[in-house]
Amino acid sequence: MASIYDLKPRFQALLRPICAKLAESGVTANQITGAAMVLSFAHGAWIWLSGASGCSLALLPLTLFARMALNAIDGMLAREFDMKSRFGALFNELSDVLSDAALYLPFMLVAAPGLVAVVVVLAVIVEIAGAIAPMIGAERQYQGPFGKSDRAVFFGLFGFLIGVGVLPSEWFGWALWLALGLSVWTIRNRVYGGLDG
């Protein structure tokens, strides 16, 4: 199933020179992972404490883009610069679900708080479904249609449109039903992908 994640190799190619410079400077993959999580928690706190202000929502795409770049860089540092570790693998998976929760739970202030909470819980299950595949001898699963990158585009787009006043917040509530359905579909795809692997 197609996903924005499929664009990752091209994105990584653009970031590779930056990655090499960071490695030369002694920056570690775990430090980049931590920076991405701190950034996510900071922006999530801003949305929450500001009562989902227009500015905090409108600038969310910038934070999500930076987070995606940091996530790509930490993976390249680990794989291409011999920084893999058991702690790093666990930290990477945990930081992703915690960062998603920190960034998206504040959308409960925008519309349909119950649905937002359900979609965030499903996002955690999506990532667990992909991460546990190695337990049965398969590779880590990244199938869509609503993986980490797809969620970022969804929340970033709605955050921006609501933040600048182009879209009524009520529309976001309706769109969450789509996010819910796509999340369930993604869980199914990752479970079966692991079984087939």
C-alpha positions in Angstrom: 0.0 0.0 0.0 1.4 3.4 -1.0 2.6 5.7 1.7 4.6 8.9 1.9 7.2 6.7 3.6 8.1 5.5 0.1 9.7 8.9 -0.6 12.2 8.3 2.2 15.1 7.2 0.1 15.1 10.5 -1.9 14.7 12.5 1.2 17.7 10.7 2.8 19.8 11.4 -0.3 19.3 15.1 0.2 20.2 14.8 3.9 23.3 12.6 3.5 25.8 15.5 3.3 24.4 17.0 6.5 24.5 13.6 8.1 28.2 13.2 7.2 29.0 16.6 8.7 27.2 15.7 11.9 29.1 12.4 12.2 32.4 14.2 11.7 31.5 16.6 14.5 30.8 13.7 16.9 27.0 14.0 17.0 25.4 10.6 17.7 22.3 9.0 16.4 20.8 8.9 19.9 21.4 12.7 20.3 19.5 13.3 17.1 16.6 11.0 18.3 16.5 12.9 21.5 16.4 16.3 19.8 13.5 15.2 17.6 11.6 14.1 20.7 12.3 17.4 22.6 11.2 19.4 19.6 8.0 17.4 19.4 7.2 17.8 23.1 8.0 21.5 23.0 5.6 22.2 20.1 2.9 19.9 21.6 3.2 21.9 24.8 2.9 25.1 22.9 -0.3 24.0 21.2 -1.8 22.9 24.5 -0.7 25.8 26.7 -1.8 28.3 24.0 -5.2 26.7 23.7 -4.5 25.6 20.2 -3.7 29.2 19.0 -3.6 29.9 15.3 0.1 30.5 15.3 0.9 27.2 17.1 -1.2 25.3 14.6 -0.1 27.1 11.5 3.6 26.5 12.3 3.1 22.8 13.0 4.2 21.7 9.5 7.6 23.3 10.0 8.1 21.3 13.3 6.9 18.1 11.6 9.2 18.6 8.7 12.2 19.2 11.0 11.2 16.1 13.0 11.0 14.0 9.8 14.5 15.3 8.8 15.9 14.4 12.2 14.3 11.0 12.1 15.9 10.3 8.8 19.3 11.6 10.0 19.3 9.4 13.1 18.6 6.3 11.1 21.4 7.1 8.6 23.9 7.9 11.4 23.1 4.5 13.0 23.3 2.5 9.8 26.0 4.3 7.8 28.3 5.5 10.6 28.3 2.4 12.8 26.2 3.9 15.6 23.7 1.0 15.9 22.9 -0.1 19.4 20.2 -2.1 21.2 19.4 1.0 23.3 19.2 3.1 20.2 16.7 0.8 18.5 14.4 0.9 21.6 14.9 4.6 22.0 14.0 5.2 18.4 10.7 3.2 18.6 9.6 4.7 21.9 10.5 8.2 21.0 8.4 8.0 17.8 5.2 7.0 19.6 5.8 9.5 22.5 6.4 12.3 20.0 3.3 11.5 18.0 1.3 11.6 21.3 2.8 14.9 22.3 2.1 16.5 19.0 -1.3 15.2 18.2 -3.1 14.9 21.6 -3.3 18.7 21.9 -5.6 18.6 18.9 -8.2 17.6 21.4 -8.6 21.3 21.9 -9.5 21.8 18.2 -12.4 19.3 17.8 -13.7 15.9 18.6 -11.4 15.1 21.6 -12.6 11.5 21.9 -11.8 10.8 18.3 -8.4 12.5 18.6 -7.5 10.2 21.5 -8.7 7.1 19.6 -6.6 8.1 16.5 -3.5 8.6 18.7 -4.0 5.2 20.4 -4.3 3.6 17.0 -1.1 5.4 15.9 0.7 3.6 18.8 -0.8 0.3 17.7 0.3 0.9 14.1 3.9 1.4 15.2 3.7 -1.6 17.5 2.4 -3.8 14.7 5.4 -2.8 12.6 8.0 -3.0 15.4 7.1 -6.5 16.7 7.4 -8.2 13.3 11.1 -9.2 14.0 9.8 -11.3 16.9 8.4 -13.7 14.3 11.5 -13.5 12.1 10.2 -10.9 9.7 11.6 -7.4 8.9 10.3 -4.3 10.6 7.1 -3.4 8.8 6.4 0.1 7.3 3.3 -0.3 5.2 0.7 2.4 4.8 -1.6 4.0 4.1 -1.3 5.8 7.5 2.1 5.4 8.9 4.2 8.0 10.7 4.9 10.2 7.7 1.3 10.1 6.5 0.0 11.1 10.0 2.4 14.0 10.0 1.0 15.2 6.6 -2.6 14.8 7.9 -2.1 16.7 11.2 0.3 19.2 9.7 -2.1 20.1 6.8 -5.2 20.4 9.1 -3.1 22.3 11.7 -2.0 24.8 9.0 -5.4 25.3 7.4 -7.2 25.7 10.7 -4.4 27.9 12.1 -4.6 30.4 9.2 -8.4 30.4 9.4 -9.0 28.8 6.0 -10.8 25.7 7.4 -13.4 25.4 10.1 -12.2 23.2 13.0 -15.4 21.1 12.6 -14.1 19.7 9.4 -11.1 18.3 11.2 -13.6 16.3 13.4 -15.1 14.7 10.3 -11.6 14.0 8.8 -10.6 12.1 12.0 -13.0 9.4 10.9 -11.0 8.9 7.8 -7.8 8.9 9.9 -9.4 6.2 12.1 -10.3 4.0 9.2 -6.9 4.4 7.5 -5.1 3.6 10.8 -7.1 0.3 11.2 -6.2 -0.5 7.6 -2.6 0.2 8.2 -2.6 -2.1 11.3 -4.0 -4.9 9.2 -1.4 -4.3 6.4 1.5 -4.4 8.9 0.2 -7.5 10.7 -0.2 -9.4 7.4 3.0 -8.0 6.1 4.8 -9.5 9.1 3.1 -12.8 8.7 3.9 -13.0 5.0 7.5 -12.0 5.7 
